[in-house]
Every structure is written in structure tokens, then in C-alpha cells.
Amino acid sequence: MDIGKDEALDWLRKAAEQHHGSASTWLEAAADCRDSAAQYRLGAIYASVRKDEVSAMKWFRKAAEQGNASGERCLGFMYAEGRGVLKDETEAYKWYLLAGAQGEKDAKKGYVKLERILTPAQREAGQRMAREFKPMPIKPK
């Protein structure tokens, strides 16, 4: 799966043009303010441009925990492949299911692939975790 190097670079360029400053500084500020789209994009930059999978996981998780479908899909991918985190196919399945429920097209490919290799107990555990997941509410400042 391509996490989106071209998309990440495009967002950096647009952010720099719109905000007349360092695009990564602007994006990190937005991500720190719990902007899930910025968190997802920052994760993509860390994964694809900076090649820092641990930091990518951090930002994908923050986005996913707020219910950002792209963040959920990427978190599923990171768990499925063991990138920046220990490989956990059941956890990957959960995140792919959540993203797929929101219409993320690539998420379906992920969970269908995992369904072929997970045991029935692992599939049930992933489905239960997805059902029980509640996105974190965004707290007003």
C-alpha cells in the first residue's frame, strides 16, 4: 500500500503557500490541536517522506482514535505489516473494518486479505473491538 508520498508532498506545498511559513510547522501545530486530517497527513509525511514509521504510527493513531477513516486505514496497514509497531493482524483487522465502514475503498482490500488468514476467533475479536470502538470526542479549547 502506498501511504501517499505524492499526496503528502502536495499537502506540504499547499500548506506552505497558504500560510507563508514552514508547512511542516503549520501541519504539526494543526495536528497538535487535534485536527484529525492534519494528524493523518503528518503520519503520511513521516511514513513516506521522512521514513520514520514510529512517528507515523503516532500520528495515524491520533487520527484514527478520532474516527478519521484515512487514519484508521493507515493504522490497519501499519499493524498488518508490523511497521512502527509489533505486527498484530487482529488489531489491523479492527482498524480496516472501521475504515471500511466509513467507505474507505482500500480498507476493504485490507480486511478481505486478513479474513483469509485470521482464525475464526481472531476475526470475532477484531469485529468485537470494531463494534466497541468509540472515537474520542474533540474537546473545545
C-alpha positions as CSV (number, residue, x, y, z in Angstrom):
1,M,0.0,0.0,0.0
2,D,1.3,3.4,-0.9
3,I,0.7,5.7,2.1
4,G,0.7,8.7,-0.3
5,K,4.1,10.3,-0.8
6,D,2.8,12.4,-3.6
7,E,-0.3,13.4,-1.6
8,A,1.9,14.2,1.4
9,L,4.2,16.4,-0.7
10,D,1.3,18.1,-2.3
11,W,-0.2,19.0,1.1
12,L,3.1,20.4,2.3
13,R,3.4,22.6,-0.8
14,K,-0.2,23.9,-0.4
15,A,0.2,24.5,3.3
16,A,3.4,26.5,2.7
17,E,1.7,28.6,0.0
18,Q,-1.4,29.3,2.1
19,H,0.3,30.0,5.4
20,H,3.6,31.7,4.3
21,G,5.7,29.6,6.6
22,S,7.1,26.2,7.3
23,A,4.5,23.8,6.1
24,S,5.6,21.1,8.5
25,T,5.4,23.6,11.4
26,W,1.9,24.6,10.4
27,L,0.9,20.9,9.9
28,E,2.3,19.9,13.3
29,A,0.5,22.8,15.0
30,A,-2.8,21.8,13.4
31,A,-2.1,18.1,14.4
32,D,-1.3,19.2,18.0
33,C,-4.7,20.9,18.1
34,R,-6.4,17.6,17.4
35,D,-7.1,18.2,13.7
36,S,-7.5,14.6,12.6
37,A,-6.9,15.4,8.9
38,A,-3.6,17.1,9.8
39,Q,-2.7,14.2,12.0
40,Y,-3.3,11.8,9.1
41,R,-1.3,13.9,6.7
42,L,1.5,14.3,9.2
43,G,1.5,10.5,9.6
44,A,1.7,10.1,5.8
45,I,4.7,12.5,5.7
46,Y,6.5,10.6,8.4
47,A,5.8,7.3,6.7
48,S,6.5,8.2,3.1
49,V,8.9,11.2,3.1
50,R,10.8,11.0,6.4
51,K,10.8,7.2,6.6
52,D,10.1,7.4,10.4
53,E,7.5,4.7,11.0
54,V,7.3,5.1,14.7
55,S,6.3,8.8,14.4
56,A,3.9,7.8,11.5
57,M,2.2,5.4,13.9
58,K,1.8,8.1,16.5
59,W,0.0,10.4,14.1
60,F,-2.1,7.7,12.4
61,R,-3.2,6.5,15.8
62,K,-4.2,10.0,16.9
63,A,-6.2,10.5,13.7
64,A,-7.8,7.0,13.9
65,E,-8.8,7.4,17.5
66,Q,-10.9,10.4,16.5
67,G,-12.6,8.4,13.8
68,N,-10.6,9.6,10.8
69,A,-11.2,6.9,8.1
70,S,-7.8,7.5,6.4
71,G,-6.0,7.3,9.7
72,E,-7.9,4.1,10.5
73,R,-6.9,2.6,7.2
74,C,-3.2,3.5,7.6
75,L,-3.2,2.3,11.2
76,G,-4.6,-1.0,9.9
77,F,-1.8,-1.2,7.3
78,M,0.9,-0.4,9.9
79,Y,-0.4,-3.2,12.2
80,A,-0.8,-5.7,9.4
81,E,2.8,-5.1,8.2
82,G,4.4,-4.5,11.6
83,R,5.7,-1.1,10.6
84,G,6.5,1.1,13.6
85,V,4.7,-1.3,15.8
86,L,4.6,-5.1,16.5
87,K,2.7,-6.9,13.9
88,D,-0.9,-7.6,15.1
89,E,-3.3,-8.8,12.4
90,T,-6.3,-8.8,14.7
91,E,-5.7,-5.2,15.6
92,A,-5.2,-4.4,11.9
93,Y,-8.5,-6.1,11.1
94,K,-10.3,-3.9,13.6
95,W,-8.9,-0.7,12.0
96,Y,-9.6,-1.9,8.5
97,L,-13.2,-2.7,9.4
98,L,-13.7,0.7,11.0
99,A,-12.2,2.5,7.9
100,G,-14.3,0.3,5.6
101,A,-17.5,1.1,7.4
102,Q,-16.8,4.7,6.5
103,G,-16.3,4.0,2.9
104,E,-12.5,3.8,2.7
105,K,-12.1,1.8,-0.5
106,D,-8.6,0.5,0.2
107,A,-9.7,-0.7,3.7
108,K,-11.8,-3.4,2.2
109,K,-8.8,-4.9,0.4
110,G,-7.0,-5.0,3.8
111,Y,-9.8,-6.7,5.7
112,V,-10.6,-9.2,3.0
113,K,-6.9,-10.2,2.8
114,L,-6.8,-10.6,6.6
115,E,-10.1,-12.6,6.7
116,R,-8.3,-15.3,4.6
117,I,-5.5,-15.8,7.2
118,L,-7.2,-15.0,10.6
119,T,-8.7,-17.7,12.7
120,P,-12.4,-17.5,13.4
121,A,-11.6,-16.4,16.9
122,Q,-9.3,-13.6,15.7
123,R,-12.0,-12.4,13.2
124,E,-14.6,-12.4,16.0
125,A,-12.2,-10.5,18.3
126,G,-11.4,-7.9,15.6
127,Q,-15.1,-7.5,14.8
128,R,-15.9,-7.1,18.6
129,M,-13.2,-4.5,19.0
130,A,-14.5,-2.6,16.0
131,R,-18.1,-2.7,17.4
132,E,-16.9,-1.4,20.8
133,F,-14.7,1.4,19.4
134,K,-15.9,4.9,20.3
135,P,-14.0,7.8,18.6
136,M,-12.5,10.3,21.1
137,P,-14.6,13.4,21.2
138,I,-12.9,16.6,20.3
139,K,-12.7,18.8,23.4
140,P,-13.3,22.5,22.7
141,K,-10.5,24.8,23.8
